[in-house]
Amino acid sequence: MAQEIVEGMLIMKSYATSFKAWNRVYPVPSKISRTDALIPRPEQSSQRTKLIMTYHPHNLVARKIVLNNLSVLQADPDAREVFDEPPLVVYRRAKNIRDMLVRSRISASRLRNHTLQET
């Protein structure tokens, strides 16, 4: 597998017209220490409006419709306050038969009662 990757990179390098073109395709990673790379980054809070939909192949069209007609939403002064940036399209997983048959969530009160009975 690794040899195939190396061969592929050599083929790609032969197609590159110059070293600069090669570096545009495969930029050299920045030199960062392992400890710096493992430091967790603070989460960036986004104020973008989220368009949350259950994933289904037919719902992909709805995303295109919203993004293509964003100018209509931004033309309205009231809607412009909500949609000042394009909405962040988020898909949630649809329930499957396992989710319907198995109850895997235990309420906190039931869990607390169960723990107290054991002690």
Secondary structure, DSSP 8 states (H G I E B T S, - for coil): -HHHHHHHHHHHHHH-SSHHHHHHHS-------HHHHTS----------EEEEE--GGGHHHHHHHHHTHHHHHHSHHHHHH-SS--EEEEE----HHHHH------HHHHHHHHHHH-
